[in-house]
Amino acid sequence: MTYPGSESLRPVVVPPEDLDLGPVELELRPKRIRWVAWVLAVLLFAFFAAGALLVYVKSAGFNFRPADQVAMVVLGLLLAGGALLFTRPRLRAGRGGVEVRATILTRRVAWDDVVAVSFPDGAQFARLDLPDDEYLVVAAIQAVDKEHAARGITALRALHARYGTPLA
């Protein structure tokens, strides 16, 4: 069902293949969460691998077979991989717009559709304010990164001032 005038509506946030950023002028990734995720991934894998070795040493009243040990190692790998998803957030910006990659999805927004670049008080992440009171969370700029986040938000605001449509 279409509504009158809805033919001219277009999505503001688009999949990555639908918007050309041009040359990338700014690329940001969080710092602290990447270290935490790597340490957690190593610890998870080591815990499950050690568990797989230890259950073979002495029986605790039930039998662990080699398949159980392999399953424990595979489970450790899966959990470590899940922890490493937190290393994915990234922001890339160029003349054509902004690309925001979260842990799973990647979205692009044209500068014309970005109303403002904000980092509200008490928020964990920066955000791109979009029309109609919507926003896109920028997980690449995190409050825990302090100075790195401040430099990143300043650079992103400068690009928005250069390429964005000024508000009347």
N, C-alpha and C positions, 0 to 999 in steps of 0.2 A: 504494500500500500504506500503510495506517495502522497505527500501533502503539497498544496500549492506553494511554490517558491522553494521547495526542498531540493530541486534539481541543482541549485547553485551552491548548496551546502557541501563542504568538503571536510574530511577529517583534519584536525589540527596536528595530532600526533600520528605520524605515519611509520610504516615499517622501514627498515634501513635502506632497502633497495629502491624506495620511491622518492628519495631526495638526495641530490648531489651536494655535498658539503663544500666542494672545491678543495683547494689546498688546506690542510689542517694547520691552524695557527696556534691552537691550544689543545694540549692533551693532559688530562689529570687522572690520577689514580690515588686511592686512599693509601695511607702508609701503615698506620697502626694495625688495622684489621687484617692486612695482608700478613704481617708478622705473626699475629695471634693465630690466624687460620693455618699457616704452615706449621707452627709449633703444635697446634692441636692435631693436625693431620698426622704428623710424625708420632705423637704420643698415642693416638688411637691405633695406628697400625702396629706400633711396638707392643702395646698392651694385648691386642688380639693375637699377634704372632707369638708372644711369650706364653700366652695362655694355651695356644695350640701345642707348644713344646712341652709345657708343664703337665698337661693332662695325659701325656704319653708316659711320663716318668712313673707315676704311681696311681693305682686304681683307687677310686673313691667310692666303690660299691656298685658302680655301673661301668660298662665298657665303652671307651672311646675308640672308635675305629679311625683309620687314616682319612676316610672321607669326612669325618667330623672335624679333624684337624684342618683339612683343606677348607672346609666350610668356614671355620673360624678365621682363617687368613683372608678368605674372600670377603667375609663380613667386615673385617678390619680395613680392607682396601675400599670397600663401598662407603664406609663411614668416613674414611680419610678423604675420599673424593668428594663427598658431600660437604665436608669442612672446607675444602678448597674452592667450592663455589663462591665463597666470600672473598676470594681474590679477584673475581671478575669485574666488579664495578669500574667503569671508566667513563670519562667525558671527553668528547672530541668536538671541537668547534672550528668553523671556518667561515668563509664569506657567505655560504649558502644556508647555514643554520647550525644547529647543535645536535650531536648524537649522544644519547644517554644510554649506557649499558648498565643494567642492574645485574643481579645474580643469574637471571635466566633470560629476560627479554631485552631487546635492543630497540630503541625508538629514536626517531629523528623529528626535529621541529624546525621549521623555517624561522628565521629571525623576525619576519613580519608577524608571526603568530605568538611571539614571546612578548608579553606585556611588561614583565619585570623579572629580574633575577634577585631572589630574596633568600635570606637566612634568618627566619624568625627567631626571636628570643626564646631560648629553651628547646629549640628544635635540634634534633640529632643530625639532620641532613639539610643541605641547601635545596632550593627548588626553583623551577622555572614556572612563573605565574603565567597562565594561559587565559584566553578569553573565557567569559562566562564563569568566573570564579573557580576555574579548574587549575590544577597545577601538576607538574611532573617532578617527582622526587629525584634528586641528583645524589645518588649514594656514593659517588666518587668524591664528594666534598663533605666530610664528616667533622662534627664538632670536636671529636677526640683528637683530631690532627692539629688543632690550634693554629700555629703560624702557617703551616702548609695550607690549611683550609682558608685562612685569611688571604693569603697570596692568591689562591685559586679563585676565590669569589671576586676579588678585585680585578683579576685578569678577565674573568668571564663578564663582569659588568662593563669593562672597557670595550670588549668585543660587541656587547649588546648596544652600547652607546654608539659605536662606529657603524654597525650594520643594521640594527633594529630600526623600526619605524618610530620616530619620535611621537609622543603623545601630544595631542592638540590641547 
